[in-house]
Amino acid sequence: MDNKKVNAQTKTAYKLCRQLKSGEITPLFINKTFRIPFGEWLEAEEHPTKGYKFRPHWHCMSSTSAPHLTEKNRVWVEIEMQDYKIMERPENQGGTWYLADKVKFIRKLSDEEVISKR
């Protein structure tokens, strides 16, 4: 699959995160003990994880649709990203993914916003 690299542009995207009972959010699968802060730029890190393809980037979505993932105990977050690759996936996997080198978590989305951004 061809990945088109986009440099130095800031773009809004969405990320599905695990939400803990405390209200804190964490990544879904890779480095899932990391508590994600809002409002600061985070560089992608390398965390090889057994059972997952090695993609050392933040995985983000063009919309709030990821039919292949459950949304139970999870929340959609609006993010800004820089230095990202565009990766086209099947619609049943959410369509366009972004693999970002740098992201900033902006805010959690309400249920109404999630529906409107699909």
C-alpha positions in Angstrom: 0.0 0.0 0.0 1.4 3.4 -1.0 1.8 5.9 1.8 1.9 9.6 0.8 4.1 11.6 3.1 2.8 15.1 4.0 5.3 17.4 5.7 5.0 20.4 8.0 1.2 20.8 7.6 -1.0 20.8 10.7 -4.2 18.9 10.1 -7.2 18.0 12.3 -7.9 14.3 12.7 -9.5 11.9 15.1 -8.3 9.1 17.4 -10.2 6.5 19.3 -8.7 6.1 22.8 -9.4 4.0 25.9 -11.0 6.0 28.6 -10.2 5.0 32.2 -12.7 5.3 35.1 -10.6 8.3 36.2 -11.4 10.0 32.9 -7.8 9.8 31.7 -7.2 8.5 28.2 -4.6 6.0 26.9 -3.8 4.5 23.6 -5.9 1.4 22.6 -3.2 -1.2 22.0 0.4 0.0 21.8 2.0 1.6 24.9 -1.5 1.4 26.5 -0.3 2.3 30.0 0.7 5.8 28.8 -1.6 8.6 30.1 -2.2 11.0 27.2 -1.9 14.7 28.1 -4.0 17.3 26.3 -2.6 20.4 24.7 1.1 19.4 24.2 2.8 18.0 21.1 3.8 14.4 21.4 6.4 12.7 19.2 5.7 9.2 18.0 7.8 6.6 19.7 8.7 3.0 18.8 7.0 0.3 20.9 7.2 -3.0 19.1 4.4 -5.1 20.4 3.9 -8.8 19.8 0.9 -9.6 17.6 0.8 -6.1 16.0 2.4 -4.8 12.8 5.3 -2.5 13.6 4.2 1.0 12.6 6.1 3.6 14.7 3.5 6.4 14.4 0.4 7.7 16.0 -2.6 6.1 14.1 -5.3 8.6 13.5 -8.4 8.7 11.4 -10.0 11.1 8.9 -13.4 10.6 10.5 -14.9 9.1 13.6 -15.5 5.8 12.0 -13.6 2.6 12.9 -16.2 -0.2 12.4 -13.5 -2.9 13.1 -13.1 -1.6 16.7 -15.5 -1.5 19.7 -16.3 1.8 21.3 -17.1 0.4 24.7 -15.0 2.3 27.4 -13.5 4.3 24.6 -13.8 7.9 23.5 -13.1 9.8 20.3 -10.6 12.6 20.6 -10.0 15.5 18.2 -6.3 15.9 17.5 -3.9 18.0 15.5 -1.1 16.3 13.7 2.1 17.1 11.8 4.3 15.1 9.5 2.0 12.3 8.6 1.5 9.7 6.0 -1.9 9.0 4.4 -2.8 5.3 4.4 -5.9 4.1 2.5 -7.6 1.2 4.2 -10.9 -0.6 3.4 -14.1 1.2 4.6 -14.7 -1.6 7.1 -11.5 -0.5 8.8 -12.4 3.2 8.7 -11.2 4.3 5.3 -8.4 6.8 5.4 -5.9 6.5 8.2 -3.1 8.9 9.0 0.3 7.7 10.5 1.5 10.8 12.2 5.0 11.6 13.6 3.7 14.3 15.9 0.2 14.8 17.5 -1.5 17.1 20.0 -4.7 16.0 21.7 -7.2 18.8 21.7 -10.4 17.6 23.3 -12.8 14.7 23.8 -15.8 14.7 21.4 -19.4 14.4 22.6 -21.6 11.6 21.2 -23.3 14.1 19.0 -20.0 15.3 17.5 -18.9 11.7 16.9 -22.0 11.0 14.9 -21.7 14.2 12.9 -18.1 13.6 11.9 -18.7 10.1 10.4 
